[in-house]
Amino acid sequence: MASDATPKFRNPDLLPIPQPPDFHPEITVSPSHDGLHFWQFMVAGSIAGTVEHVAMFPVDTIKTHMQALGACPIKSVGLRQALTSILKTEGPSGLYRGISAMGLGAGPAHAVYFSVYEVCKKSFSKGNPNNPAAHAAAGVFATVASDAVFTPMDVVKQRLQLGSGPYKGLADCVRRVVREEGVGAFYASYRTTVLMNAPFTAVHFATYEAVKRGLMEVSPDSVSDERLVVHATAGAAAGALAAAVTTPLDVVKTQLQCQGVCGCDRFVNGSIKDVFRTIVEKDGYRGLMRGWMPRMLFHAPAAAICWSTYEASKTFFQELNDSSHNENVT
């Protein structure tokens, strides 16, 4: 005959604990992944981008000179000759021409870059931190958005970097480009920039995340003590590899942005194919690799600086959020 066996097997230790009537379990929801708000990713990215570009600006100036074909002062691809020519004609200050344009563009562009990357990475990875495809795709979306912000100021920056150009400064350059070439001149290189930065960013972010993960696995016990070293090393490796792969498109971008300045060639339709053909005709296929050395010398330390600054800024905001949360709880 069946009987109720529940009392027989009931364990008094497992009985529910009575709660007061007004008890409501508190569920804490993080404002974003990594414990950061969207605006904090933007500020961290803006700081990282500005620090990176200011620190490495002289190398970027040398690269621009080396990539600008035509009647511009520098004909050789030699790094030493390029540097000597700039110092001889303009002095050390020539290495910093156009830095004001960079300052206006780098902060907002990197704010967009890193915030879009973080949002897309969270969305695409679906909680899996070991997903290089998601990291690469997030990087591509980030660069398309940030290039739309940075390209106009990059055009001004590169034109000012060619010291023998006709411009007296940032405002004069913007005014003359609008008057003589139209607003569209600021985006003449946008398509090329995206075509360059999409693979650049895909390689960069995928390499960065992979190297960072590998370094953490090698010495997991010391990750917290060497966090900035890990980010800097991973960033340098990612920057160098991505820069080497995309140098030909960077040469094309420089040609489009500097066309007509100090004798540089003009292009009727801005076709990437036409620019490639012009470079090959004037300088052979080696012309497509003009500036590869300063480009790598720029991007390896620049990425190390950028990523370590970015992660340090994120850590600052995480600690700030934690302390604010603890104050609210108490």
Secondary structure, 3 states (H helix, E strand, C coil): CCCCCHHHHCCHHHCCCCCCCCCCCCCCCCCCHHHCCHHHHHHHHHHHHHHHHHHHHHHHHHHHHHHCCCCCCCCCCCHHHHHHHHHHHHCHHHHHCCHHHHHHHHHHHHHHHHHHHHHHHHHHHCCCCCCHHHHHHHHHHHHHHHHHHHHHHHHHHHHHHCCCCCCCCHHHHHHHHHHHHCHHHHHCCHHHHHHHHHHHHHHHHHHHHHHHHHHHHHCHHHCCCCHHHHHHHHHHHHHHHHHHHHHHHHHHHHHHHCCCHHHCCCCCCCCHHHHHHHHHHHHCHHHHHCCHHHHHHHHHHHHHHHHHHHHHHHHHHHHHHHHHHHHHHC
